[in-house]
Amino acid sequence: GAGDTLTDTITVTAFDGTTHDITITINGTNDLPVASNTSLTTNENIPLNGSLPPATDVDGDSVTYTKGSDPTHGTVIVNTNGTFTYTPAPGYSGSDSFSYTISDGNGGSNSYTVSVSVIDNIPPVVPVITSADDNVGPVLGNVANGGTTNDTTPALSGTAEANSTVSIYDGGTLIATVTADGSGTWTYTPAALTGGTTHSFTVTATDAAGNISPVSAPYVLTVDTTPPATPTVNAITTNDTTPTITGTATVGAGETLTVLVNGKTYTVGDGKLSLSGTAWTLNIPAADLLTDGVYSVTATVTDSAGNATSDATAAELLIKTTAPVDVPPAFDFNKIIAPGNTSNRHAFPEFFDHEDAIAIEDTAGEIGHFHELVRAAVYESPNLIREGKSDLFARLYGVGYGREQIRPV
């Protein structure tokens, strides 16, 4: 080793018999310490403690260890006795490396590389189903967990580990897989679900290393495609510009009733529309005063799933506040609607004012009404006049019903 010498003397004899001594001195040099490269493994977010490969020195020198280059994806501490601690960066998995150097104290040293494999064995965080989007009217938008929808293909959305594979289950049965985007967002639209069924959706997330997350909390939806019972609207002819309109509706739990008149929608509990049992009453307020004319009143029952049913009639409300100028002359109504006539189209005499209202009544009340649009035109009645009715009469309405002409049929 360094500082060591070795001297040797050699005697040489010449041909003439003389001898000579030759002295050789060997000065020692330092031998480098020797260790080795190595490979190590640790799990994600788990520090690795250990000892570096043992070093040898042929000169018997005492060897010390020091850190060489730092790892790219973590930190390392190397102690002089060769023990070390490598800590991977939080959340990192993959390959990394660092180096160490051994020295013998006499200027001799060598450097070696430690390769580290950081294994991802941490499952993704629990994914979440955040919403179910209903795209079938009249109720649109998110359906709350535990809610009801009339959309048989509600779009599920949620969050998961970025770029993970999201497995979607319905009642524990795998129905699809989708991939979360770089921000962790995912969506899925199921195949058409059957009306009258309840579905409990859950999801899991699988990362690139194959780790599977715990199962998400369930998102429960009930698919209801059955419409409510059909409401009705009672026909009314009046000179009241703020009339009371009535009808019937069977409104079950979770269902709502609305009534639409002249572009205004009234709801039960708004102080104008009320419901008692199956009978509803709408009092048109002064702020929504109506003018002369025929109005369609639309009663609609909507359930919590968004299924809606409206009444099947139209033009139920007739308002007439202006009296005819003169009482019309008598006319033979039998020539207009003759017994046995099953048509609901009838021509009226020219003397009727084009805004007059004509009702066909019997002793039980109104059968149908006509609202004239043009003089001496053809008018339609909503109800057929049946053969055999002998107690019918026509009534022409004016202001306050004070001017009217009754003609027997």
C-alpha positions in Angstrom: 0.0 0.0 0.0 0.9 3.6 0.0 4.0 4.3 2.1 5.2 0.8 2.1 8.6 -0.1 0.6 10.2 -3.4 -0.3 14.0 -3.6 -0.7 15.8 -6.6 -2.2 19.5 -7.1 -3.0 20.7 -9.4 -5.9 24.4 -10.5 -6.2 25.5 -10.8 -9.8 28.8 -12.8 -10.8 30.7 -11.7 -13.9 32.5 -14.0 -16.3 35.8 -13.0 -14.7 34.5 -14.2 -11.4 33.9 -10.9 -9.8 30.6 -10.3 -8.0 28.4 -7.2 -7.7 25.4 -6.5 -5.5 22.3 -4.9 -7.1 19.7 -3.4 -4.6 16.1 -3.0 -5.8 13.6 -0.8 -3.8 9.9 -1.1 -4.4 7.7 1.8 -3.2 4.0 0.7 -2.6 1.0 2.5 -4.2 -2.6 2.9 -2.8 -5.1 0.3 -3.9 -8.7 1.6 -4.6 -11.5 0.3 -2.4 -14.1 -1.8 -4.2 -18.0 -2.1 -3.8 -20.7 -2.6 -6.4 -23.8 -1.2 -8.1 -27.1 -2.4 -6.7 -30.9 -2.3 -7.2 -33.5 -1.7 -4.6 -37.3 -1.7 -4.3 -39.8 0.3 -2.1 -43.5 1.1 -2.2 -45.0 4.5 -3.0 -44.7 7.0 -0.1 -42.7 4.4 1.9 -39.1 5.4 3.0 -36.4 2.7 2.4 -33.8 2.1 5.0 -30.8 -0.2 4.4 -27.1 -0.8 3.9 -25.2 -0.2 0.8 -23.1 -3.0 -0.6 -20.0 -3.8 1.5 -16.7 -2.3 0.4 -13.3 -4.1 0.4 -9.8 -2.6 0.4 -6.8 -4.9 -0.3 -4.6 -2.5 1.6 -6.8 -3.0 4.7 -7.6 0.7 4.8 -10.7 1.9 6.6 -13.4 2.7 4.1 -16.1 5.5 4.5 -19.3 6.1 2.5 -20.6 9.4 1.2 -23.5 10.5 -1.0 -22.8 11.0 -4.6 -25.6 12.3 -6.8 -29.2 12.9 -5.5 -32.2 11.0 -6.7 -34.5 12.7 -9.2 -37.8 11.7 -7.4 -37.0 11.8 -3.8 -34.2 12.3 -1.2 -31.4 10.2 0.2 -29.2 10.2 3.3 -26.0 8.2 3.2 -24.1 7.6 6.4 -20.3 7.0 6.6 -20.8 3.4 7.7 -22.8 2.6 4.5 -26.4 2.8 6.0 -28.8 5.0 4.1 -32.4 6.2 4.0 -34.1 6.8 0.6 -37.5 8.7 0.7 -39.5 8.8 -2.5 -41.4 12.0 -3.4 -45.0 11.9 -2.2 -47.3 10.1 -4.6 -44.4 9.2 -7.0 -44.1 5.7 -8.4 -41.6 4.5 -11.1 -37.9 4.4 -11.5 -35.3 6.5 -9.6 -31.6 6.3 -8.8 -28.8 7.9 -6.8 -25.0 7.3 -6.4 -22.6 6.8 -3.5 -18.9 7.0 -3.1 -16.5 5.0 -1.0 -13.1 6.3 0.1 -10.1 4.7 1.8 -8.6 7.8 3.4 -5.5 7.6 1.2 -6.9 9.3 -1.8 -8.5 6.2 -3.2 -12.2 6.2 -4.1 -14.8 4.6 -6.3 -18.5 5.6 -7.1 -21.4 3.3 -7.7 -25.1 3.6 -8.7 -28.1 2.5 -6.7 -31.3 2.0 -8.9 -34.6 2.3 -7.1 -38.0 1.0 -8.2 -40.9 2.7 -6.4 -43.9 0.5 -6.7 -47.5 2.0 -6.7 -49.4 -0.2 -4.3 -51.8 2.5 -3.0 -55.3 2.2 -4.2 -57.0 5.2 -5.7 -59.2 7.4 -3.5 -62.9 6.3 -3.4 -64.6 7.6 -6.5 -67.9 9.5 -6.3 -71.1 9.6 -8.3 -72.0 13.2 -8.2 -75.1 13.5 -10.3 -77.7 11.9 -12.6 -78.8 14.1 -15.5 -82.5 13.9 -16.6 -82.9 15.0 -20.2 -86.6 14.2 -20.6 -89.1 17.0 -19.9 -91.0 18.6 -18.4 -88.6 18.3 -15.4 -85.0 18.5 -16.5 -81.6 18.6 -14.7 -80.0 16.6 -11.9 -82.0 13.9 -10.1 -81.0 13.8 -6.5 -79.7 10.5 -5.0 -82.8 8.5 -4.0 -84.9 10.5 -6.5 -87.3 9.5 -9.3 -86.9 10.2 -13.0 -88.9 9.6 -16.2 -85.7 9.5 -18.2 -84.8 5.9 -18.9 -81.2 6.8 -19.8 -80.1 9.3 -17.1 -76.5 10.4 -17.6 -74.3 9.5 -14.6 -71.3 11.8 -13.7 -68.7 11.7 -11.1 -65.1 12.0 -10.0 -62.2 9.6 -9.7 -58.4 9.4 -9.7 -57.2 11.2 -12.9 -56.8 8.8 -15.8 -58.1 5.8 -13.8 -60.5 3.2 -15.2 -63.9 3.6 -13.6 -66.0 0.5 -13.3 -69.8 1.1 -13.0 -72.1 -1.4 -11.2 -75.9 -1.6 -11.0 -76.9 -3.6 -8.0 -73.4 -5.1 -7.8 -73.4 -6.2 -11.4 -70.7 -4.6 -13.6 -72.4 -2.8 -16.5 -69.6 -0.7 -18.0 -66.2 0.8 -17.7 -65.1 4.4 -18.6 -61.9 6.3 -18.3 -61.6 9.4 -16.1 -60.0 12.4 -17.8 -56.9 14.2 -16.7 -58.9 16.2 -14.1 -60.7 13.0 -12.8 -64.1 13.7 -14.3 -66.1 10.9 -15.9 -69.6 10.4 -17.4 -71.7 7.4 -18.4 -75.1 7.0 -20.0 -76.7 3.5 -19.3 -78.7 1.5 -21.8 -82.5 2.2 -21.5 -83.8 1.3 -18.1 -87.2 -0.2 -17.5 -89.9 1.9 -16.1 -91.0 1.0 -12.6 -87.6 -0.2 -11.6 -85.1 1.0 -8.9 -81.3 1.0 -9.6 -78.5 1.3 -7.1 -75.4 2.5 -9.0 -71.8 2.2 -7.5 -68.3 2.7 -9.0 -64.7 1.7 -8.4 -61.5 3.2 -9.8 -58.5 1.2 -11.0 -55.1 2.9 -11.5 -52.4 2.1 -14.0 -50.7 -0.3 -11.5 -53.8 -2.3 -11.1 -54.7 -1.0 -7.6 -58.5 -0.9 -7.1 -60.2 1.6 -4.9 -62.9 0.9 -2.4 -66.5 0.9 -3.7 -68.3 4.2 -3.8 -71.4 5.1 -1.9 -74.5 4.0 -3.9 -76.5 6.4 -6.0 -80.1 5.2 -6.1 -82.6 6.1 -8.9 -86.1 5.0 -9.5 -87.4 5.1 -13.1 -91.0 6.0 -13.4 -92.6 6.4 -16.8 -96.3 6.1 -15.8 -98.2 9.4 -16.3 -100.6 10.7 -13.6 -104.4 10.4 -14.1 -105.9 12.8 -16.6 -107.4 16.0 -15.0 -110.5 17.6 -16.4 -111.7 21.2 -17.0 -115.4 22.2 -16.8 -116.6 24.3 -19.7 -117.9 27.7 -18.7 -119.6 30.6 -20.5 -119.6 33.9 -18.6 -119.5 37.6 -18.7 -117.2 37.7 -15.7 -113.7 38.8 -16.7 -112.3 37.3 -13.5 -114.2 34.1 -13.6 -114.0 31.1 -11.3 -113.0 28.0 -13.3 -113.3 24.5 -12.0 -112.3 20.9 -12.8 -111.2 17.7 -11.3 -107.8 16.1 -10.7 -106.4 13.1 -8.8 -103.2 14.4 -7.3 -101.2 11.7 -5.6 -98.2 12.0 -3.2 -95.3 13.8 -4.9 -97.6 15.1 -7.7 -98.5 18.8 -8.4 -101.4 20.4 -10.2 -101.0 23.5 -12.4 -103.6 25.3 -14.5 -102.7 27.5 -17.5 -105.0 30.3 -18.6 -104.1 33.0 -21.1 -100.4 32.4 -20.7 -100.4 32.5 -16.9 -99.7 29.4 -14.9 -101.4 28.9 -11.5 -100.2 26.4 -8.8 -102.0 25.0 -5.8 -101.2 27.1 -2.8 -100.6 30.4 -4.7 -103.8 31.8 -3.3 -105.6 31.5 -6.6 -105.7 27.8 -7.3 -107.0 25.4 -4.6 -107.6 21.7 -4.5 -110.2 19.9 -2.3 -110.1 16.2 -2.7 -110.3 15.7 -6.5 -112.0 19.1 -7.2 -110.0 22.1 -8.1 -111.0 25.7 -8.2 -109.2 28.6 -9.9 -110.2 32.2 -9.2 -108.7 34.5 -11.8 -107.3 37.5 -10.0 -108.0 41.1 -11.1 -104.4 41.5 -12.1 -105.0 38.8 -14.7 -108.3 40.2 -16.0 -109.5 38.5 -19.2 -111.1 40.1 -22.2 -113.9 38.8 -24.4 -113.0 35.7 -26.2 -112.6 31.9 -26.1 -109.8 30.5 -23.9 -108.3 27.1 -23.6 -107.8 26.1 -20.0 -105.0 23.6 -19.5 -104.9 21.6 -16.3 -101.8 19.5 -15.8 -100.7 17.0 -13.2 -97.0 16.4 -12.9 -95.4 13.7 -10.8 -92.0 13.7 -9.1 -90.4 11.8 -12.0 -91.5 14.5 -14.4 -94.3 12.6 -16.0 -97.2 15.0 -16.9 -100.8 14.6 -18.0 -103.0 17.4 -19.2 -106.7 17.6 -19.8 -108.0 16.4 -23.2 -110.3 19.4 -23.9 -109.9 22.8 -25.4 -111.7 26.2 -25.6 -113.5 25.5 -22.3 -113.8 29.2 -21.3 -116.0 31.7 -23.2 -116.2 35.3 -22.0 -118.7 37.6 -23.5 -119.4 41.0 -22.0 -120.9 42.9 -24.9 -124.7 42.6 -25.6 -126.0 42.2 -29.1 -127.3 45.5 -30.5 -130.8 44.2 -31.2 -132.6 41.1 -30.1 -132.3 38.8 -33.1 -135.5 37.8 -35.0 -137.0 34.4 -34.5 -135.7 31.6 -36.6 -136.5 28.0 -37.0 -133.6 26.1 -35.2 -135.0 22.8 -36.5 -133.8 23.8 -39.9 -130.3 24.3 -38.6 -130.1 21.2 -36.4 -132.7 18.7 -37.5 -133.5 15.6 -35.6 -131.2 12.8 -36.7 -128.5 15.2 -37.8 -125.2 13.8 -36.5 -123.0 16.6 -37.8 -121.4 19.1 -35.5 -121.1 21.7 -38.2 -124.1 24.0 -38.5 -124.8 27.2 -40.6 -126.4 30.1 -38.6 -128.5 33.0 -40.0 -126.7 36.2 -41.0 -128.4 38.3 -38.4 -126.1 37.0 -35.6 -123.4 39.4 -34.5 -120.0 38.0 -35.3 -119.0 38.2 -31.6 -122.2 36.8 -30.2 -122.1 33.6 -28.1 -124.7 30.9 -28.7 -125.3 28.0 -26.4 -127.3 24.9 -27.1 -129.0 23.8 -23.8 -131.4 21.3 -22.4 -133.2 21.2 -19.1 -130.0 19.8 -17.5 -127.8 22.7 -18.7 -125.5 23.5 -21.6 -124.6 20.8 -24.1 -122.3 22.9 -26.3 -121.7 26.4 -27.3 -120.8 28.3 -30.4 -118.7 31.5 -30.6 -119.2 33.2 -33.9 -116.1 34.4 -35.7 -117.6 35.7 -39.0 -121.1 36.6 -39.9 -123.2 33.8 -41.5 -120.4 31.4 -41.5 -120.3 27.7 -40.6 -119.9 27.0 -36.9 -118.8 23.9 -35.0 -120.2 22.7 -31.7 -118.2 20.5 -29.4 -121.0 18.2 -28.7 -123.3 16.4 -31.1 -127.1 17.1 -30.9 -128.6 13.6 -30.5 -131.8 12.5 -32.3 -134.8 12.3 -30.0 -133.9 15.4 -27.9 -137.1 17.4 -27.8 -136.3 19.8 -25.0 -133.4 21.7 -26.6 -133.3 25.5 -27.1 -130.7 28.0 -28.4 -129.6 30.9 -26.2 -127.9 34.0 -27.5 -125.8 35.6 -24.7 -125.0 39.3 -24.2 -123.9 41.6 -21.4 -124.9 40.1 -18.0 -127.0 37.7 -19.9 -129.6 40.5 -19.8 -130.1 40.4 -23.6 -130.8 37.0 -24.8 -133.1 35.4 -27.3 -134.4 31.9 -26.6 -135.6 29.9 -29.5 -137.0 26.3 -29.0 -135.5 23.7 -31.2 
